[in-house]
Amino acid sequence: MANSDGGEVDRSVDRSQPLEKLSENETIKVESDYLRGTLVESLEDRVTGGLLGNDHELTKFHGIYLQDDRDLRDERRRKKLEPAYEFMIRVRLPGGVCRPDQWLKLDELALTHANRTLRLTTRQTFQFHGVLKRNLKATIQGIHESLLDTIGACGDGNRGVMATPLPELGPIHSQLYGAAKQVSEHLLPRSRAFHEIFLDEEPVYRGDKQAPAEEGEDLEPLYGRTYLPRKFKIAFAVPPNNDVDVFTQDIGFIAIAEGEELVGFNVAVGGGMGRTDNEPITYPRLGDVIGFLPRDRAVEVAEKIVTIQRDYGNRVDRKVARMKYTIDRLGLDWFVGELQKRLGWELEEARPFHFETSQDAFGWSENADGTHNYTLFVENGRVKDTDELPMMTGLRKVAKVHPGDLRVTANQNLIVARIPEEARAEIEALLEEHRIVEATERRTHMRRHSMACVGFPTCGLSMAESERYFPEFLTKVEALATEVGLDDVPIVMRMSGCNNGCSRPYVAEVGFSGRAPGKYNVYLGGGFHGERLARPYLENVGESTILEHLRPMLERYATEREEGERFGDFAIRAGYTTPVEKGSDFND
């Protein structure tokens, strides 16, 4: 079979790996009839709230995870009931930008079919939680009505493409956003399975799903039958703001601008956060900058990098299947050479750039065209109504009158963007009436710089609390910081409920990953703007032990820090940890 580079290659496997050793997921994909499986039958089966066979692996490619309410798991097991199955649905939203009418539709779906909340994610998109199987198709169809979809938001392919959302960037953002959308569209799966299963489109063909490809059949010209060995992530950043944590991505495009013209990108490859506890062969890794490319070549470069990972990624052991391991196994020089061979041209030398922060700038800002923006804090990305903070209602009212757009940040916050001067007073009044301004401005810098993944009760991978617990933990750290004289000093802290690192804790100044209920690994010394990995510091410890260790560090930081010195830098200078020079040294 000819690949997209014009050569002959077996897209199903790393050519060095025996077929009989492939992981189970590879068989599931190749036998899925291009992601169809038995999903039609699964959705029609009313005996169970779950899915049949291996269909739960295939729904991921359609942006859907089968989960269960873990708060109820033990009780239901005792009663000999199946788990309280429900679904998480993730929207594909390149660059995090949505229209107010789209926000209103998603809000409606959350209230009618989900758990009455919207979750803003660390990849700049929306998640619905608590969707029952009987409401799954209706939710997907409602998303489609808003001209959004969930295709490729999960699974072994390219996931949502991120991009710095700052409206103050004006023309630079427009060009960057356009590039992110182009890459996202180009790398989508071409299978029509999603449309057939969830949108009731007529099947493209009927017949033997294992038959050789024939004209008119539903093929994947880029991915083949087995797609990628593992998930794949791409982000676009605009220095000096690294809000998308560009070095944690499989591909990071770093914008190089001349005035208001985006001339191209430095490209970084091989980032990734996931690791496995007690498996030293796994580690987080930051991407390596390998060169510069003109702006109009971003799609081409992204495709060729994806094809290298498709052809050489590990399809035997999923723990080491991400592209970071492919690069470390085969060598960065080999990777660059293979990329340039497939491109047919060479990358230019990387151009100078620098980052100053990875955080959001909260409050009001103004654009060059006279429009305004308000960046509001959404704790751990959860948009909901409480007695103290009716945020979901307030944002619904804002969306009804807002003529601009809404932008999800990579730090799980929200920008009400491009507000005309004549609309500012009304929108500002709504934000204040629903206490959204107060909830943003009265938070400490430490809290506003924090992130946590969903964790319990819905994530099946989580080993400890994260979203529900992190605010309580931060309150204790904030009190400690005030006690030692660090009033409102920004320190980047992030928590994940497991080792997969969805909240990117391995580049935080202080990071946490769950090991068991109430127990966490602690990581120390990450860079303030995402330029350096943290290093393991404590293993499998509880809150009291963590606070006992943090107190003397914060006391010393309060009295010994140099002017402008960030906490992660101080932790290294003071000898609490050592810098991680490369990902493979993380576990040393």
C-alpha positions as semicolon CSV with decimal commas, in nm:
position;residue;x (nm);y (nm);z (nm)
1;M;0,000;0,000;0,000
2;A;0,145;0,337;-0,096
3;N;0,179;0,587;0,187
4;S;0,123;0,962;0,169
5;D;0,493;1,009;0,100
6;G;0,475;0,809;-0,220
7;G;0,664;0,505;-0,092
8;E;0,555;0,157;0,002
9;V;0,515;0,101;0,375
10;D;0,312;-0,121;0,606
11;R;0,127;0,136;0,813
12;S;0,005;-0,114;1,069
13;V;0,331;-0,176;1,253
14;D;0,675;-0,052;1,333
15;R;0,860;-0,251;1,070
16;S;1,099;-0,385;1,337
17;Q;0,820;-0,544;1,544
18;P;0,686;-0,899;1,487
19;L;0,315;-0,909;1,413
20;E;0,242;-1,165;1,685
21;K;0,367;-0,924;1,953
22;L;0,139;-0,632;1,873
23;S;-0,065;-0,490;2,160
24;E;-0,431;-0,581;2,187
25;N;-0,534;-0,230;2,080
26;E;-0,373;-0,282;1,740
27;T;-0,594;-0,584;1,677
28;I;-0,901;-0,395;1,795
29;K;-0,829;-0,115;1,549
30;V;-0,755;-0,336;1,251
31;E;-1,073;-0,540;1,308
32;S;-1,291;-0,235;1,374
33;D;-1,401;-0,169;1,016
34;Y;-1,249;0,179;1,034
35;L;-1,377;0,258;1,385
36;R;-1,727;0,114;1,343
37;G;-1,696;-0,203;1,546
38;T;-2,037;-0,300;1,683
39;L;-2,118;0,051;1,806
40;V;-2,458;0,059;1,637
41;E;-2,556;-0,255;1,825
42;S;-2,400;-0,126;2,148
43;L;-2,603;0,193;2,142
44;E;-2,925;0,002;2,074
45;D;-2,866;-0,249;2,356
46;R;-3,081;-0,143;2,652
47;V;-2,981;-0,433;2,876
48;T;-2,664;-0,251;2,982
49;G;-2,569;0,110;3,031
50;G;-2,225;0,026;2,894
51;L;-2,095;-0,095;2,559
52;L;-2,038;-0,434;2,401
53;G;-1,699;-0,601;2,367
54;N;-1,420;-0,363;2,276
55;D;-1,645;-0,081;2,159
56;H;-1,532;0,133;2,453
57;E;-1,190;0,157;2,284
58;L;-1,345;0,272;1,957
59;T;-1,566;0,543;2,107
60;K;-1,247;0,727;2,207
61;F;-1,177;0,799;1,841
62;H;-1,518;0,967;1,833
63;G;-1,440;1,185;2,136
64;I;-1,624;0,967;2,389
65;Y;-1,507;0,781;2,700
66;L;-1,710;0,516;2,880
67;Q;-1,685;0,583;3,253
68;D;-1,872;0,499;3,570
69;D;-1,951;0,685;3,890
70;R;-1,679;0,559;4,121
71;D;-1,851;0,706;4,426
72;L;-2,119;0,441;4,368
73;R;-1,895;0,157;4,251
74;D;-1,858;-0,035;4,578
75;E;-2,224;0,001;4,671
76;R;-2,339;-0,124;4,333
77;R;-2,093;-0,414;4,348
78;R;-2,234;-0,519;4,685
79;K;-2,583;-0,511;4,536
80;K;-2,463;-0,718;4,237
81;L;-2,545;-0,434;3,998
82;E;-2,334;-0,331;3,702
83;P;-2,133;-0,009;3,747
84;A;-2,322;0,320;3,714
85;Y;-2,208;0,368;3,357
86;E;-2,200;0,712;3,204
87;F;-2,007;0,884;2,928
88;M;-1,767;1,173;2,899
89;I;-1,787;1,360;2,568
90;R;-1,505;1,589;2,453
91;V;-1,561;1,855;2,187
92;R;-1,306;1,926;1,915
93;L;-1,236;2,300;1,938
94;P;-0,913;2,404;1,761
95;G;-0,752;2,700;1,936
96;G;-1,024;2,712;2,200
97;V;-1,242;2,965;2,018
98;C;-1,622;2,935;2,010
99;R;-1,909;3,163;1,919
100;P;-2,165;3,274;2,180
101;D;-2,441;3,075;2,006
102;Q;-2,222;2,765;2,029
103;W;-2,166;2,828;2,400
104;L;-2,542;2,853;2,449
105;K;-2,601;2,522;2,270
106;L;-2,335;2,346;2,479
107;D;-2,484;2,499;2,793
108;E;-2,826;2,364;2,695
109;L;-2,688;2,015;2,633
110;A;-2,508;2,016;2,967
111;L;-2,833;2,100;3,146
112;T;-3,050;1,850;2,960
113;H;-2,820;1,551;2,895
114;A;-2,517;1,581;3,124
115;N;-2,450;1,667;3,489
116;R;-2,543;2,035;3,459
117;T;-2,183;2,152;3,432
118;L;-1,940;2,233;3,152
119;R;-1,579;2,132;3,203
120;L;-1,312;2,349;3,040
121;T;-1,007;2,132;2,976
122;T;-0,631;2,176;2,971
123;R;-0,651;2,131;2,592
124;Q;-0,880;2,433;2,542
125;T;-1,204;2,255;2,485
126;F;-1,527;2,141;2,655
127;Q;-1,613;1,814;2,821
128;F;-1,957;1,686;2,916
129;H;-1,974;1,449;3,211
130;G;-2,249;1,219;3,328
131;V;-2,413;1,154;2,989
132;L;-2,619;0,834;2,991
133;K;-2,616;0,599;2,695
134;R;-2,975;0,680;2,605
135;N;-2,873;1,047;2,565
136;L;-2,544;0,990;2,386
137;K;-2,659;1,031;2,027
138;A;-2,882;1,327;2,110
139;T;-2,588;1,503;2,273
140;I;-2,356;1,437;1,980
141;Q;-2,623;1,554;1,736
142;G;-2,678;1,869;1,942
143;I;-2,306;1,944;1,928
144;H;-2,316;1,888;1,552
145;E;-2,607;2,133;1,519
146;S;-2,380;2,402;1,663
147;L;-2,129;2,328;1,383
148;L;-1,890;2,162;1,627
149;D;-1,799;1,795;1,656
150;T;-1,607;1,546;1,870
151;I;-1,414;1,363;1,597
152;G;-1,061;1,272;1,701
153;A;-1,088;1,442;2,040
154;C;-0,960;1,119;2,200
155;G;-0,806;0,795;2,072
156;D;-0,491;0,700;1,883
157;G;-0,473;0,994;1,648
158;N;-0,412;1,365;1,648
159;R;-0,619;1,524;1,922
160;G;-0,743;1,879;1,967
161;V;-0,494;2,133;1,832
162;M;-0,416;2,409;2,080
163;A;-0,322;2,770;2,011
164;T;-0,252;3,074;2,226
165;P;-0,598;3,240;2,242
166;L;-0,497;3,595;2,338
167;P;-0,720;3,843;2,148
168;E;-0,472;4,125;2,215
169;L;-0,246;3,961;1,957
170;G;-0,485;4,080;1,686
171;P;-0,362;3,985;1,336
172;I;-0,106;3,743;1,480
173;H;-0,381;3,547;1,655
174;S;-0,593;3,539;1,339
175;Q;-0,305;3,391;1,141
176;L;-0,212;3,151;1,421
177;Y;-0,572;3,038;1,471
178;G;-0,605;2,979;1,096
179;A;-0,294;2,760;1,097
180;A;-0,420;2,561;1,398
181;K;-0,756;2,498;1,229
182;Q;-0,588;2,389;0,906
183;V;-0,368;2,140;1,089
184;S;-0,664;2,010;1,288
185;E;-0,878;1,957;0,977
186;H;-0,596;1,801;0,777
187;L;-0,514;1,541;1,042
188;L;-0,871;1,427;1,106
189;P;-0,961;1,062;1,045
190;R;-1,140;1,025;0,709
191;S;-1,359;0,733;0,816
192;R;-1,731;0,815;0,797
193;A;-1,799;0,592;1,096
194;F;-1,877;0,888;1,324
195;H;-2,135;1,025;1,081
196;E;-2,300;0,688;1,028
197;I;-2,318;0,591;1,395
198;F;-2,405;0,921;1,562
199;L;-2,555;1,135;1,285
200;D;-2,747;0,856;1,104
201;E;-2,568;0,909;0,775
202;E;-2,608;0,632;0,519
203;P;-2,306;0,395;0,522
204;V;-2,047;0,461;0,255
205;Y;-2,029;0,094;0,163
206;R;-2,135;-0,251;0,276
207;G;-1,926;-0,561;0,246
208;D;-1,635;-0,756;0,383
209;K;-1,455;-0,520;0,620
210;Q;-1,134;-0,718;0,579
211;A;-1,142;-0,709;0,199
212;P;-0,861;-0,530;0,015
213;A;-0,920;-0,163;-0,054
214;E;-1,130;-0,101;-0,362
215;E;-1,238;0,217;-0,531
216;G;-1,515;0,384;-0,334
217;E;-1,432;0,218;-0,005
218;D;-1,395;0,420;0,312
219;L;-1,019;0,443;0,357
220;E;-0,774;0,629;0,578
221;P;-0,512;0,774;0,341
222;L;-0,301;0,906;0,629
223;Y;-0,363;0,668;0,919
224;G;-0,439;0,331;0,763
225;R;-0,635;0,063;0,951
226;T;-0,438;0,099;1,275
227;Y;-0,416;0,479;1,303
228;L;-0,131;0,591;1,533
229;P;0,036;0,379;1,803
230;R;-0,083;0,624;2,069
231;K;-0,238;0,968;2,116
232;F;-0,076;1,266;1,945
233;K;-0,084;1,632;2,055
234;I;-0,005;1,959;1,880
235;A;0,002;2,320;2,002
236;F;0,085;2,667;1,868
237;A;0,244;2,925;2,101
238;V;0,324;3,294;2,061
239;P;0,624;3,415;2,263
240;P;0,658;3,555;2,522
241;N;0,347;3,362;2,639
242;N;0,377;2,985;2,670
243;D;0,022;2,934;2,800
244;V;-0,018;2,617;2,589
245;D;0,295;2,455;2,739
246;V;0,429;2,410;2,390
247;F;0,721;2,188;2,493
248;T;0,487;1,924;2,639
249;Q;0,339;1,850;2,296
250;D;0,434;1,590;2,035
251;I;0,466;1,887;1,799
252;G;0,505;2,243;1,923
253;F;0,487;2,531;1,677
254;I;0,647;2,847;1,820
255;A;0,535;3,155;1,629
256;I;0,798;3,387;1,484
257;A;0,652;3,725;1,393
258;E;0,781;4,037;1,226
259;G;0,558;4,321;1,338
260;E;0,202;4,202;1,283
261;E;0,301;3,941;1,027
262;L;0,341;3,576;1,125
263;V;0,636;3,467;0,912
264;G;0,674;3,112;1,036
265;F;0,740;2,877;1,323
266;N;1,018;2,716;1,511
267;V;0,912;2,354;1,549
268;A;0,972;2,143;1,860
269;V;0,918;1,766;1,865
270;G;0,895;1,491;2,122
271;G;0,716;1,640;2,420
272;G;0,474;1,442;2,635
273;M;0,363;1,421;2,998
274;G;0,247;1,064;3,052
275;R;0,447;0,815;3,256
276;T;0,381;0,499;3,458
277;D;0,465;0,469;3,827
278;N;0,735;0,212;3,906
279;E;0,822;0,187;3,537
280;P;1,153;0,376;3,498
281;I;1,148;0,321;3,122
282;T;0,864;0,577;3,114
283;Y;0,909;0,948;3,176
284;P;0,781;1,291;3,083
285;R;0,979;1,472;2,817
286;L;1,003;1,823;2,676
287;G;1,020;1,880;2,303
288;D;1,343;1,963;2,120
289;V;1,347;2,262;1,885
290;I;1,473;2,128;1,552
291;G;1,442;2,425;1,316
292;F;1,232;2,695;1,150
293;L;0,972;2,661;0,876
294;P;0,771;2,915;0,677
295;R;0,414;2,973;0,793
296;D;0,255;2,807;0,490
297;R;0,445;2,482;0,552
298;A;0,294;2,402;0,896
299;V;0,037;2,153;0,765
300;E;0,295;1,974;0,553
301;V;0,542;1,946;0,839
302;A;0,275;1,827;1,082
303;E;0,164;1,555;0,841
304;K;0,515;1,425;0,777
305;I;0,594;1,412;1,149
306;V;0,273;1,218;1,205
307;T;0,369;0,971;0,934
308;I;0,706;0,905;1,100
309;Q;0,533;0,823;1,426
310;R;0,279;0,614;1,236
311;D;0,554;0,407;1,075
312;Y;0,806;0,382;1,360
313;G;0,610;0,421;1,683
314;N;0,602;0,127;1,924
315;R;0,288;-0,084;1,865
316;V;0,389;-0,361;2,108
317;D;0,404;-0,177;2,442
318;R;0,160;0,113;2,477
319;K;0,345;0,245;2,782
320;V;0,629;0,353;2,552
321;A;0,430;0,422;2,238
322;R;0,429;0,804;2,236
323;M;0,652;0,984;1,988
324;K;0,892;1,097;2,262
325;Y;1,002;0,736;2,300
326;T;1,031;0,690;1,923
327;I;1,269;0,985;1,910
328;D;1,477;0,866;2,206
329;R;1,490;0,512;2,065
330;L;1,596;0,611;1,714
331;G;1,776;0,938;1,788
332;L;1,688;1,301;1,727
333;D;1,936;1,333;1,439
334;W;1,776;1,032;1,269
335;F;1,431;1,181;1,324
336;V;1,524;1,517;1,171
337;G;1,689;1,345;0,878
338;E;1,385;1,126;0,817
339;L;1,155;1,429;0,840
340;Q;1,358;1,627;0,587
341;K;1,373;1,326;0,355
342;R;0,995;1,298;0,360
343;L;0,955;1,673;0,314
344;G;1,204;1,693;0,030
345;W;1,348;2,013;0,176
346;E;1,545;2,115;0,485
347;L;1,433;2,311;0,786
348;E;1,603;2,644;0,840
349;E;1,800;2,722;1,154
350;A;1,572;2,797;1,449
351;R;1,515;3,168;1,512
352;P;1,553;3,344;1,848
353;F;1,258;3,352;2,089
354;H;1,194;3,366;2,461
355;F;0,909;3,288;2,696
356;E;0,823;3,481;3,012
357;T;0,516;3,306;3,149
358;S;0,280;3,012;3,101
359;Q;-0,007;3,179;3,284
360;D;-0,320;3,373;3,194
361;A;-0,349;3,749;3,253
362;F;-0,676;3,797;3,439
363;G;-0,915;4,089;3,425
364;W;-0,970;4,349;3,156
365;S;-0,750;4,408;2,853
366;E;-0,790;4,612;2,537
367;N;-0,725;4,523;2,175
368;A;-0,572;4,742;1,907
369;D;-0,913;4,782;1,741
370;G;-1,066;4,929;2,059
371;T;-1,256;4,616;2,164
372;H;-1,216;4,473;2,515
373;N;-1,163;4,133;2,677
374;Y;-1,224;3,993;3,021
375;T;-1,027;3,687;3,134
376;L;-1,203;3,513;3,420
377;F;-1,081;3,245;3,658
378;V;-1,263;2,910;3,642
379;E;-1,134;2,693;3,924
380;N;-1,011;2,370;3,768
381;G;-1,220;2,446;3,462
382;R;-1,558;2,355;3,614
383;V;-1,835;2,590;3,497
384;K;-2,131;2,538;3,729
385;D;-2,378;2,719;3,952
386;T;-2,337;2,729;4,327
387;D;-2,512;2,944;4,586
388;E;-2,195;3,151;4,622
389;L;-2,107;3,167;4,253
390;P;-2,377;3,127;3,984
391;M;-2,114;3,119;3,709
392;M;-2,300;2,901;3,461
393;T;-2,607;3,124;3,471
394;G;-2,395;3,437;3,446
395;L;-2,203;3,316;3,142
396;R;-2,527;3,206;2,978
397;K;-2,656;3,563;3,011
398;V;-2,329;3,702;2,881
399;A;-2,340;3,472;2,577
400;K;-2,691;3,593;2,493
401;V;-2,575;3,954;2,451
402;H;-2,207;3,915;2,358
403;P;-2,127;4,004;1,994
404;G;-1,766;3,880;2,008
405;D;-1,641;3,531;2,089
406;L;-1,545;3,315;2,388
407;R;-1,204;3,154;2,425
408;V;-1,104;2,862;2,643
409;T;-0,746;2,892;2,767
410;A;-0,501;2,607;2,815
411;N;-0,510;2,685;3,188
412;Q;-0,883;2,598;3,203
413;N;-0,998;2,959;3,220
414;L;-1,219;3,164;2,989
415;I;-1,177;3,485;2,792
416;V;-1,485;3,685;2,696
417;A;-1,318;3,831;2,391
418;R;-1,363;4,118;2,146
419;I;-1,629;4,308;2,342
420;P;-1,721;4,630;2,157
421;E;-1,703;4,949;2,361
422;E;-2,081;4,991;2,347
423;A;-2,136;4,641;2,492
424;R;-1,877;4,653;2,770
425;A;-2,095;4,812;3,038
426;E;-2,372;4,552;3,000
427;I;-2,132;4,257;3,001
428;E;-1,933;4,398;3,292
429;A;-2,256;4,438;3,490
430;L;-2,351;4,076;3,424
431;L;-2,008;3,951;3,531
432;E;-2,029;4,153;3,851
433;E;-2,394;4,063;3,922
434;H;-2,310;3,694;3,913
435;R;-1,998;3,748;4,126
436;I;-1,767;3,630;3,847
437;V;-1,545;3,939;3,873
438;E;-1,523;3,899;4,250
439;A;-1,440;3,528;4,217
440;T;-1,159;3,617;3,975
441;E;-1,007;3,916;4,150
442;R;-1,017;3,792;4,509
443;R;-0,823;3,473;4,430
444;T;-0,453;3,456;4,510
445;H;-0,199;3,435;4,232
446;M;-0,113;3,085;4,352
447;R;-0,471;2,966;4,308
448;R;-0,518;3,138;3,975
449;H;-0,198;2,972;3,850
450;S;-0,318;2,626;3,963
451;M;-0,470;2,341;3,763
452;A;-0,619;2,002;3,841
453;C;-0,755;1,724;3,622
454;V;-1,102;1,578;3,677
455;G;-0,998;1,274;3,882
456;F;-1,267;1,113;4,094
457;P;-1,547;1,023;4,060
458;T;-1,558;0,983;3,681
459;C;-1,208;0,922;3,546
460;G;-1,138;0,550;3,537
461;L;-0,762;0,605;3,549
462;S;-0,757;0,825;3,856
463;M;-0,598;0,683;4,171
464;A;-0,660;0,984;4,397
465;E;-0,876;1,294;4,417
466;S;-0,770;1,597;4,218
467;E;-1,038;1,848;4,108
468;R;-1,251;1,800;4,420
469;Y;-0,957;1,803;4,663
470;F;-0,709;2,053;4,517
471;P;-0,900;2,369;4,620
472;E;-0,909;2,250;4,982
473;F;-0,537;2,166;4,972
474;L;-0,452;2,504;4,819
475;T;-0,637;2,683;5,098
476;K;-0,393;2,524;5,344
477;V;-0,093;2,613;5,129
478;E;-0,218;2,971;5,092
479;A;-0,248;3,002;5,471
480;L;0,103;2,864;5,509
481;A;0,238;3,107;5,249
482;T;0,075;3,402;5,426
483;E;0,212;3,284;5,759
484;V;0,571;3,286;5,631
485;G;0,537;3,620;5,453
486;L;0,467;3,516;5,093
487;D;0,149;3,716;5,044
488;D;0,015;3,656;4,694
489;V;0,342;3,541;4,540
490;P;0,275;3,334;4,225
491;I;0,386;2,971;4,247
492;V;0,271;2,726;3,979
493;M;0,109;2,420;4,143
494;R;-0,075;2,148;3,953
495;M;-0,238;1,819;4,051
496;S;-0,330;1,508;3,853
497;G;-0,525;1,217;3,993
498;C;-0,288;0,968;3,831
499;N;0,050;0,948;3,661
500;N;-0,079;1,038;3,314
501;G;-0,033;1,407;3,388
502;C;-0,334;1,562;3,211
503;S;-0,291;1,882;3,415
504;R;0,077;1,892;3,314
505;P;0,215;1,862;3,670
506;Y;0,561;1,760;3,550
507;V;0,633;2,115;3,430
508;A;0,486;2,283;3,739
509;E;0,707;2,440;4,004
510;V;0,530;2,205;4,245
511;G;0,342;1,912;4,091
512;F;0,138;1,627;4,233
513;S;0,022;1,296;4,085
514;G;-0,213;1,056;4,262
515;R;-0,092;0,718;4,384
516;A;-0,384;0,607;4,605
517;P;-0,672;0,778;4,786
518;G;-0,511;1,056;4,987
519;K;-0,159;0,975;4,862
520;Y;0,048;1,161;4,603
521;N;0,388;1,181;4,442
522;V;0,539;1,529;4,467
523;Y;0,754;1,688;4,195
524;L;0,970;1,994;4,243
525;G;1,166;2,245;4,037
526;G;0,971;2,289;3,714
527;G;1,007;2,616;3,522
528;F;0,765;2,904;3,572
529;H;0,702;2,930;3,199
530;G;0,719;2,561;3,111
531;E;1,083;2,550;3,005
532;R;1,202;2,285;3,252
533;L;1,074;1,956;3,391
534;A;1,021;1,908;3,762
535;R;1,191;1,614;3,935
536;P;1,037;1,354;4,170
537;Y;1,078;1,473;4,529
538;L;0,842;1,269;4,751
539;E;0,670;0,940;4,677
540;N;0,331;0,815;4,793
541;V;0,278;1,066;5,074
542;G;-0,025;1,230;5,233
543;E;-0,121;1,589;5,298
544;S;0,048;1,627;5,637
545;T;0,383;1,508;5,502
546;I;0,355;1,735;5,198
547;L;0,285;2,041;5,413
548;E;0,568;1,950;5,651
549;H;0,809;1,960;5,357
550;L;0,662;2,272;5,198
551;R;0,681;2,485;5,514
552;P;1,063;2,514;5,540
553;M;1,091;2,561;5,163
554;L;0,843;2,849;5,168
555;E;1,006;2,999;5,477
556;R;1,344;3,003;5,304
557;Y;1,195;3,127;4,977
558;A;1,035;3,418;5,164
559;T;1,365;3,531;5,315
560;E;1,635;3,411;5,073
561;R;1,493;3,455;4,725
562;E;1,669;3,686;4,485
563;E;1,484;3,964;4,308
564;G;1,250;3,816;4,051
565;E;1,352;3,459;4,136
566;R;1,076;3,204;4,078
567;F;1,008;2,927;4,324
568;G;1,112;2,648;4,088
569;D;1,447;2,819;4,028
570;F;1,493;2,877;4,401
571;A;1,420;2,510;4,480
572;I;1,714;2,415;4,257
573;R;1,948;2,687;4,383
574;A;1,867;2,602;4,745
575;G;1,948;2,236;4,685
576;Y;1,604;2,086;4,734
577;T;1,625;1,928;4,390
578;T;1,838;1,925;4,076
579;P;1,739;2,028;3,724
580;V;1,620;1,764;3,480
581;E;1,835;1,808;3,170
582;K;1,637;1,560;2,957
583;G;1,332;1,342;3,002
584;S;1,520;1,014;3,027
585;D;1,696;1,155;3,336
586;F;1,365;1,222;3,512
587;N;1,378;0,904;3,723
588;D;1,748;0,928;3,817
